[in-house]
Amino acid sequence: MLDRVKGMIIPHFIGLCFMAGGWFISIMNVGLTRFQPDILFTKWTLSGLALIVLGAYIPDIWQKIRGSK
């Protein structure tokens, strides 16, 4: 039972960390470039978005990989 709980908490925690990191990268980029002309998509905002999407799907991917063994 405890092993099953660990198997659920660890991937969700890692996904949450990826989402928080992506959010932080995007927010920091917007804050640092506020005195420059409006540029919506930069490499930093797109990498932050990619981290957020990756963090959202990591638990599902993790469970499918663990279930296929």
N, CA, C and O atoms as a MOPAC input file, in Angstrom:
PM7 MOZYME 1SCF
protein

 N      0.82500 1    -1.19600 1     0.00000 1
 C      0.00000 1     0.00000 1     0.00000 1
 C      0.87100 1     1.26200 1     0.00000 1
 O      0.62300 1     2.19700 1    -0.76100 1
 N      1.89600 1     1.27500 1     0.86700 1
 C      2.77200 1     2.44000 1     0.92900 1
 C      3.55700 1     2.60800 1    -0.37600 1
 O      3.82700 1     3.73300 1    -0.79700 1
 N      3.91600 1     1.50400 1    -1.00600 1
 C      4.63200 1     1.56200 1    -2.27600 1
 C      3.74800 1     2.18200 1    -3.36300 1
 O      4.23200 1     2.93400 1    -4.20900 1
 N      2.47100 1     1.86700 1    -3.33300 1
 C      1.54100 1     2.43700 1    -4.31600 1
 C      1.37100 1     3.94400 1    -4.09400 1
 O      1.26600 1     4.70500 1    -5.05700 1
 N      1.34400 1     4.37400 1    -2.83200 1
 C      1.22800 1     5.80800 1    -2.53000 1
 C      2.48600 1     6.53700 1    -2.98600 1
 O      2.39800 1     7.62100 1    -3.56200 1
 N      3.66100 1     5.94800 1    -2.73300 1
 C      4.91000 1     6.55700 1    -3.20200 1
 C      4.92200 1     6.65700 1    -4.72000 1
 O      5.40300 1     7.64200 1    -5.28100 1
 N      4.39400 1     5.63800 1    -5.37900 1
 C      4.34000 1     5.64500 1    -6.83600 1
 C      3.42600 1     6.72300 1    -7.38800 1
 O      3.55900 1     7.11400 1    -8.54800 1
 N      2.50500 1     7.20400 1    -6.57700 1
 C      1.61000 1     8.28200 1    -7.01800 1
 C      2.14800 1     9.66000 1    -6.62800 1
 O      2.00100 1    10.61500 1    -7.38900 1
 N      2.76800 1     9.77200 1    -5.45200 1
 C      3.21300 1    11.07500 1    -4.96500 1
 C      4.45400 1    11.55400 1    -5.70300 1
 O      4.53700 1    12.72900 1    -6.06100 1
 N      5.41100 1    10.67900 1    -5.93700 1
 C      6.66800 1    11.09100 1    -6.55300 1
 C      6.45800 1    11.68800 1    -7.94800 1
 O      6.97300 1    12.77700 1    -8.20300 1
 N      5.73300 1    11.03700 1    -8.86500 1
 C      5.57100 1    11.66500 1   -10.18900 1
 C      4.76900 1    12.96000 1   -10.14800 1
 O      5.03900 1    13.87700 1   -10.92400 1
 N      3.78700 1    13.04800 1    -9.25400 1
 C      3.01800 1    14.28600 1    -9.16200 1
 C      3.87300 1    15.41300 1    -8.58400 1
 O      3.73700 1    16.56500 1    -8.99500 1
 N      4.74200 1    15.09400 1    -7.64400 1
 C      5.63100 1    16.11400 1    -7.07700 1
 C      6.62500 1    16.59800 1    -8.13100 1
 O      6.87900 1    17.79800 1    -8.23500 1
 N      7.18400 1    15.68300 1    -8.90700 1
 C      8.11900 1    16.06800 1    -9.96600 1
 C      7.40600 1    16.91300 1   -11.01700 1
 O      7.95900 1    17.90600 1   -11.49000 1
 N      6.19100 1    16.53200 1   -11.38400 1
 C      5.40800 1    17.33100 1   -12.33000 1
 C      5.10700 1    18.71700 1   -11.80200 1
 O      5.15900 1    19.69600 1   -12.54700 1
 N      4.79300 1    18.80400 1   -10.52000 1
 C      4.53800 1    20.11100 1    -9.90000 1
 C      5.79500 1    20.97300 1    -9.91100 1
 O      5.71800 1    22.18000 1   -10.14300 1
 N      6.95200 1    20.36100 1    -9.66200 1
 C      8.20800 1    21.10600 1    -9.71100 1
 C      8.48600 1    21.62700 1   -11.11600 1
 O      8.93000 1    22.76300 1   -11.28000 1
 N      8.22500 1    20.79600 1   -12.13700 1
 C      8.40700 1    21.24800 1   -13.52300 1
 C      7.46300 1    22.40000 1   -13.84200 1
 O      7.86800 1    23.36800 1   -14.48500 1
 N      6.21800 1    22.31100 1   -13.40500 1
 C      5.26500 1    23.38200 1   -13.68300 1
 C      5.65400 1    24.67100 1   -12.96100 1
 O      5.55100 1    25.75400 1   -13.53700 1
 N      6.09900 1    24.56600 1   -11.71000 1
 C      6.51900 1    25.75200 1   -10.96600 1
 C      7.76800 1    26.35700 1   -11.60200 1
 O      7.89100 1    27.57900 1   -11.68800 1
 N      8.68900 1    25.51300 1   -12.04300 1
 C      9.88800 1    26.02300 1   -12.71100 1
 C      9.56200 1    26.73100 1   -14.01500 1
 O     10.12600 1    27.78600 1   -14.30700 1
 N      8.66900 1    26.16700 1   -14.79200 1
 C      8.25600 1    26.80600 1   -16.04200 1
 C      7.54300 1    28.12100 1   -15.80300 1
 O      7.74400 1    29.08800 1   -16.53700 1
 N      6.71200 1    28.15500 1   -14.78000 1
 C      6.02300 1    29.39800 1   -14.42600 1
 C      7.03100 1    30.45100 1   -13.99400 1
 O      6.92800 1    31.61400 1   -14.38600 1
 N      8.01100 1    30.04400 1   -13.18100 1
 C      9.02200 1    30.97500 1   -12.69000 1
 C      9.85300 1    31.53700 1   -13.83800 1
 O     10.12000 1    32.73800 1   -13.88600 1
 N     10.26200 1    30.66900 1   -14.76400 1
 C     11.04700 1    31.13400 1   -15.91800 1
 C     10.24400 1    32.12900 1   -16.75000 1
 O     10.77900 1    33.14900 1   -17.18200 1
 N      8.98100 1    31.84400 1   -16.97500 1
 C      8.15000 1    32.74500 1   -17.78300 1
 C      7.92700 1    34.07700 1   -17.07700 1
 O      8.02200 1    35.13300 1   -17.70300 1
 N      7.63500 1    34.03600 1   -15.79000 1
 C      7.38100 1    35.27000 1   -15.04000 1
 C      8.64400 1    36.11000 1   -14.92600 1
 O      8.59000 1    37.33200 1   -15.06400 1
 N      9.78000 1    35.46800 1   -14.67500 1
 C     11.03400 1    36.21400 1   -14.57900 1
 C     11.37300 1    36.87800 1   -15.90500 1
 O     11.85800 1    38.00900 1   -15.92000 1
 N     11.12500 1    36.19500 1   -17.02000 1
 C     11.41700 1    36.77100 1   -18.32000 1
 C     10.52600 1    37.98100 1   -18.57900 1
 O     11.00100 1    38.99700 1   -19.08700 1
 N      9.26800 1    37.89000 1   -18.24600 1
 C      8.35100 1    39.01200 1   -18.46400 1
 C      8.74600 1    40.18000 1   -17.57200 1
 O      8.69000 1    41.33400 1   -17.99900 1
 N      9.14600 1    39.89100 1   -16.33900 1
 C      9.55000 1    40.95600 1   -15.42400 1
 C     10.83500 1    41.64000 1   -15.84300 1
 O     10.97800 1    42.84900 1   -15.66300 1
 N     11.76900 1    40.89100 1   -16.39500 1
 C     13.04600 1    41.47000 1   -16.79100 1
 C     12.96400 1    42.24400 1   -18.09800 1
 O     13.79100 1    43.12000 1   -18.35000 1
 N     11.98000 1    41.93300 1   -18.92800 1
 C     11.87800 1    42.61300 1   -20.22600 1
 C     10.72600 1    43.61500 1   -20.26700 1
 O     10.24900 1    43.95300 1   -21.35100 1
 N     10.27900 1    44.08900 1   -19.13100 1
 C      9.11800 1    44.99200 1   -19.17000 1
 C      9.45400 1    46.37000 1   -19.70400 1
 O      8.55300 1    47.09800 1   -20.12200 1
 N     10.73300 1    46.75400 1   -19.70200 1
 C     11.10600 1    48.06700 1   -20.22200 1
 C     11.52400 1    48.00100 1   -21.68500 1
 O     11.91700 1    49.01400 1   -22.26400 1
 N     11.44400 1    46.83300 1   -22.27800 1
 C     11.76000 1    46.66700 1   -23.68800 1
 C     10.45300 1    46.64800 1   -24.48100 1
 O      9.37200 1    46.58300 1   -23.89600 1
 N     10.55000 1    46.70300 1   -25.79900 1
 C      9.31500 1    46.61800 1   -26.59900 1
 C      8.57400 1    45.31400 1   -26.32500 1
 O      9.16000 1    44.31700 1   -25.90300 1
 N      7.28800 1    45.35300 1   -26.57300 1
 C      6.46200 1    44.17500 1   -26.29800 1
 C      6.83500 1    43.01800 1   -27.21200 1
 O      6.65100 1    43.07800 1   -28.42700 1
 N      7.35800 1    41.97400 1   -26.60700 1
 C      7.67200 1    40.73300 1   -27.30800 1
 C      7.00200 1    39.63500 1   -26.52000 1
 O      7.37000 1    39.36800 1   -25.37600 1
 N      6.02400 1    39.00100 1   -27.12400 1
 C      5.24500 1    38.00800 1   -26.39500 1
 C      5.93900 1    36.65700 1   -26.34000 1
 O      5.97600 1    36.02400 1   -25.28500 1
 N      6.48500 1    36.20900 1   -27.45200 1
 C      7.10000 1    34.88800 1   -27.49600 1
 C      8.60900 1    35.01600 1   -27.67000 1
 O      9.09700 1    35.48600 1   -28.69700 1
 N      9.32500 1    34.58900 1   -26.65300 1
 C     10.77900 1    34.50900 1   -26.72000 1
 C     11.16700 1    33.07600 1   -26.41100 1
 O     10.31200 1    32.24000 1   -26.11800 1
 N     12.45400 1    32.79700 1   -26.47800 1
 C     12.89100 1    31.43400 1   -26.17100 1
 C     12.62500 1    31.10100 1   -24.71100 1
 O     12.40700 1    29.93600 1   -24.37600 1
 N     12.64000 1    32.10400 1   -23.83400 1
 C     12.41300 1    31.84100 1   -22.41000 1
 C     10.94900 1    31.58100 1   -22.10900 1
 O     10.63200 1    30.70500 1   -21.30400 1
 N     10.05300 1    32.32500 1   -22.74100 1
 C      8.63400 1    32.07000 1   -22.48900 1
 C      8.19900 1    30.74200 1   -23.10200 1
 O      7.37600 1    30.03100 1   -22.52500 1
 N      8.74400 1    30.40600 1   -24.26400 1
 C      8.40100 1    29.12500 1   -24.87500 1
 C      8.99300 1    27.95900 1   -24.09300 1
 O      8.36500 1    26.90600 1   -23.98700 1
 N     10.20100 1    28.13500 1   -23.54100 1
 C     10.76100 1    27.05700 1   -22.72000 1
 C      9.97800 1    26.92100 1   -21.41800 1
 O      9.80000 1    25.80600 1   -20.92800 1
 N      9.51000 1    28.02100 1   -20.85200 1
 C      8.66100 1    27.95400 1   -19.66600 1
 C      7.34400 1    27.25200 1   -19.95500 1
 O      6.87300 1    26.45400 1   -19.14500 1
 N      6.74900 1    27.54300 1   -21.10100 1
 C      5.51100 1    26.87400 1   -21.50000 1
 C      5.74500 1    25.38100 1   -21.71200 1
 O      4.91400 1    24.55500 1   -21.33300 1
 N      6.88200 1    25.04000 1   -22.32200 1
 C      7.20400 1    23.63000 1   -22.53300 1
 C      7.37300 1    22.89800 1   -21.20300 1
 O      6.93200 1    21.75700 1   -21.06900 1
 N      8.00100 1    23.53400 1   -20.22500 1
 C      8.15000 1    22.92000 1   -18.90200 1
 C      6.79700 1    22.74000 1   -18.22200 1
 O      6.56800 1    21.72800 1   -17.56000 1
 N      5.91400 1    23.69300 1   -18.37600 1
 C      4.58600 1    23.58500 1   -17.77000 1
 C      3.81700 1    22.41900 1   -18.38900 1
 O      3.19500 1    21.63600 1   -17.67000 1
 N      3.85400 1    22.30000 1   -19.71000 1
 C      3.15400 1    21.20200 1   -20.38500 1
 C      3.78900 1    19.86600 1   -20.02000 1
 O      3.07800 1    18.89200 1   -19.77100 1
 N      5.11600 1    19.80900 1   -19.98400 1
 C      5.80600 1    18.58300 1   -19.59800 1
 C      5.44500 1    18.18000 1   -18.17500 1
 O      5.20200 1    17.00500 1   -17.90000 1
 N      5.41000 1    19.15400 1   -17.27300 1
 C      5.03800 1    18.86500 1   -15.88800 1
 C      3.60700 1    18.39300 1   -15.74200 1
 O      3.29300 1    17.63500 1   -14.82400 1
 N      2.74000 1    18.83200 1   -16.63200 1
 C      1.35000 1    18.40300 1   -16.56100 1
 C      1.18600 1    16.95400 1   -16.99300 1
 O      0.30400 1    16.25600 1   -16.49400 1
 N      2.02500 1    16.49400 1   -17.91800 1
 C      1.87200 1    15.14400 1   -18.43900 1
 C      2.83100 1    14.12700 1   -17.84000 1
 O      2.69300 1    12.93400 1   -18.10700 1
 N      3.79500 1    14.55800 1   -17.04000 1
 C      4.76200 1    13.60800 1   -16.45500 1
 C      4.08800 1    12.53300 1   -15.61100 1
 O      4.46000 1    11.36900 1   -15.75600 1
 N      3.13200 1    12.83100 1   -14.74600 1
 C      2.52800 1    11.74700 1   -13.95600 1
 C      1.87800 1    10.66100 1   -14.81800 1
 O      2.00900 1     9.47500 1   -14.51800 1
 N      1.19100 1    11.05300 1   -15.86800 1
 C      0.55200 1    10.06200 1   -16.74600 1
 C      1.58400 1     9.21900 1   -17.48600 1
 O      1.44000 1     8.00200 1   -17.59900 1
 N      2.62600 1     9.87700 1   -17.98900 1
 C      3.67800 1     9.15200 1   -18.69600 1
 C      4.37800 1     8.19400 1   -17.74200 1
 O      4.65200 1     7.04800 1   -18.09600 1
 N      4.66500 1     8.66300 1   -16.53900 1
 C      5.34300 1     7.84900 1   -15.52700 1
 C      4.51300 1     6.60200 1   -15.19000 1
 O      5.04600 1     5.49400 1   -15.11700 1
 N      3.22400 1     6.79100 1   -14.99000 1
 C      2.36600 1     5.65900 1   -14.63600 1
 C      2.24300 1     4.66500 1   -15.78300 1
 O      2.18900 1     3.46000 1   -15.53700 1
 N      2.19800 1     5.13000 1   -17.02400 1
 C      2.12500 1     4.21600 1   -18.16100 1
 C      3.40700 1     3.41900 1   -18.31700 1
 O      3.36700 1     2.23300 1   -18.64400 1
 N      4.54700 1     4.06300 1   -18.08300 1
 C      5.82000 1     3.35300 1   -18.17000 1
 C      5.91800 1     2.32300 1   -17.05000 1
 O      6.33900 1     1.18900 1   -17.27900 1
 N      5.53300 1     2.71500 1   -15.85200 1
 C      5.57900 1     1.76400 1   -14.71900 1
 C      4.57600 1     0.63000 1   -14.88700 1
 O      4.82700 1    -0.48700 1   -14.43300 1
 N      3.46200 1     0.89500 1   -15.52100 1
 C      2.45000 1    -0.12300 1   -15.73000 1
 C      2.79600 1    -1.11000 1   -16.82900 1
 O      2.27700 1    -2.22600 1   -16.85400 1
 N      3.67400 1    -0.69900 1   -17.74000 1
 C      4.01700 1    -1.58500 1   -18.85600 1
 C      5.07300 1    -2.61900 1   -18.48900 1
 O      5.29700 1    -3.55900 1   -19.25100 1
 N      5.72000 1    -2.46900 1   -17.35100 1
 C      6.75300 1    -3.42900 1   -16.94400 1
 C      6.16100 1    -4.71600 1   -16.43600 1
 O      6.89700 1    -5.62600 1   -16.05500 1

